[in-house]
């Protein structure tokens, strides 16, 4: 009997260590989440986006998707959309969602450079540009997610993996050299290797979705590639979804990847060889996320609160001071312990460090490449002040806002987070002071 009991105990332990066994969430849920996924692969023959003068696509290597996580509390409704496009804003979609009673939309581009040019007016036809087809599909997917919510319990953790390099090498003379390629795969400058992992469970403790945030340009496929692809984020999302099993979903959020290129660059000219590099990069990222998820087993999520504060700020144009432009920043606070600051355009990696150091939260992530309201776009980069001084691609060109705009946006996001935590008061108050007594000395 003792032997059989030991076997039974061992069997139970092994079962609970398996990927299908999760601790059930406890307590009531204040947050409900709905999930949806819709294909947005364009027809072949339209112009691609990410490299100037490349021309039309010739084939679809792997499909593109929009993945939606809809969040709802008693006071907040938010649609988070991760879609496989380079960069795009959608005032139309935002307006449609507002009419549905969803005032908050974070439209996050994965930034693949192997996707369509969403601005084409005559593709596939003049009566409905492809972007409107995509917007309509996303709208229907958000409706579906809104109708199929479940009580959600959320937690987060971080991993560490380096699949990118800083393409701006700072020189001793106060300038920077741009390295679009790095065949040596050596560190030319600092990167942020952090991968943020936000896990969303249902009442039973089953993981229904994972949001990963990582900073690295999806440019594994170079300017000669004419095949539609989600690049390495697509590989990572698909593998993680398979790892979770069932109908679970993974959303990739591009972080502060403005100055970070992939170490794996497919530039052989042989399509099959180049896509091997895509799989390598995506699998390395996914493997790290899977290890983080394994370490998170036994850590139940919480469902206390979700808050969001979006704002639009005005800046001078960097090169034409008589002009101004507006940029949006939105901050999200989950359970008082997960902070997100969503920035437009392509923020440089240092902003993630700024947020992590300044937020005083257990978990803090910058969601880059994000359309968060009715605002403009940096066209395209958000360099930090030091990088702007050294120059190089994205730091001294292809950027419109005044120097310091990124820092101001990030600081505003920090103010939003502290305000939502109730730590910044509307009126001055007497500070708490300490006067030591003799027993304290």
Buried (B, 14 or more C-beta within 10 A) or exposed (E): EEEEEEEEEEEEEEEEEEEEBBBEBEEEBBBBBBBBBBEBBBEEEBBBBBBEEBEBBEEBBBEBBBBBBBBBBEEBBBBBBBBBBBBBBBEEBBEBBEEEEBBBBBBBBBBBBBBBBBEBEEBBEEEEBBBBBBBBBBBEBBBBBBEEBBBBBBBBBBBEBBBBBBBBBBEEEEEBBBBEEBEEEEBBBBBBBBBBBBBBBBBEBBBBBBBBBBBBBBBBBBBEBBBBBBBBBBBBBBBBBEBBEEEBBBBBBBBBBBBBBBBBBBBEEEBEEBBEBBBBBBBBBBBBBBEBBEEBBEEBBBBBBBBBBBBBBEBBBBEEEEEEBBBBBBBBBBBBBBBBBBBBBBBBBBBBBBBBEBBEBBBBBBBBBBBBBEBBBBBBBBBBEEBBBBBBBBBBEBBBBBBBBBBBBBBBBBBBBBBBBEEEEEEEEEEEEEEEEEEEE
